[in-house]
């Protein structure tokens, strides 16, 4: 066992001195931040693109229904024909033309209204136009029934149901989605780390095996120690790289946003409020909602999530890296690994998709609980459930303890199986292993 630290040190130094490792360590933050800045810039540019729409209103039922906003401007055409309006729209480079014909009733106007554009129009623009026409149509129908404009405005006012817990604590809509996204981000980080650095372990084993260096190493080191040294050494190199990415990426992102004058809010959709839509009462309500959201987010057990992130990351990575090391020992080249890789990645993909769908709707439901206890999916799904807290209303403590104990037991079992495959396969050449062959290797005595 005294040789294990030497193996870990050798694997770590060999990995961090690798040219591709060094290049990707320092190049990746620039690529990732560049992509984020490009998306933010293009989104901001797209939002600033004001679409101009011509309006040819020949009817007497519409007056001020089409209101100019930051995203859309309306230009009225008067005393010209439809053909002239179309030509003017094209020559002026407008986005489109809304045509409201002269008819005896509003119903007929709505049925014969047209929107002309050079290309297929945006569904967002169409929804706004249709909403304006339908609103005016409802108003006219209600006026014919004796409803005044003031009464109609009162009928059109939207109301939101108040949300509270049984103990009287006020809740906010959408907080479950925010918690699911936060938990999903932690789970996704674990999945990506396992896939990327587990692959490093597998390729390292294959390289040493094909170069026959392993024959020299194995003469003085036990296969189990060599396997564990590779797993731990590669994981430490991965953590080093990951840390550099986070620190340098964060600095580059802040600097990039400042240099290119990009509003971080441009990365989100629907977060802006249209001008003129916020009065004094709405400002107070908006401020109160922001405070409630902030309070709910601050109540998320971030410290506990970070602690359990490390625990689940370490256990999950050790389990999957052992499997990757066994696969690398069993094959002679990366091409032969394809038949074994998919069954390994499948539980990780299942954890992400099932976790999002089940945890999103019911974090304490039977599906979420089952996948958070199953060892091959629990490192991801359990982290998705943790934003709801630990204990009452969140993840029961016994489920957390049970999940970790199952992971430890699974790790011991998989390491035992992987070590047997590794011990035999590390010196096997020129033969493509099958699942049946791997089963035979497990029966070999030590």
Secondary structure, 3 states (H helix, E strand, C coil): CCCHHHHHHHHHHHHHCCHHHHHHHHHHHHHHHHHHHHHHHHHHHHHCCCEEEEEEECCCCCCCCCCCCCCEEEEEECCCCHHHHHHHHHHHCCCEEEEECCCCCHHHHHHHCEEECCCCCCHHHHHHHHHHHHHHHHHHHHHHCCCCHHHHHHHHCCCCCCCECCCCCECCCCHHHHHHHHHHHHHHHHHHHHHHHHHHHHHHHHHHHHCCHHHHHCCCCCHHHHHHHHHHHHHHHHHHHHHHHHHHHHHHHHHHHHHCCCCHHHHCCCCCCCCCCCCHHHHHHHHHHHHHHHHHHHCCCHHHHHHHHHHHHHHHHHHHHHHHHHHHHHCCCHHHHHHHHHHHHHHHHHHHHHHHHHHHHCCCCHHHHHHHHCHHHHHHHHHHHHCCCECCCCECHHHHHHHHHHHHHHHHHHHHHHHHHHHHHCCCCCCCCCHHHHHHHHHCCC
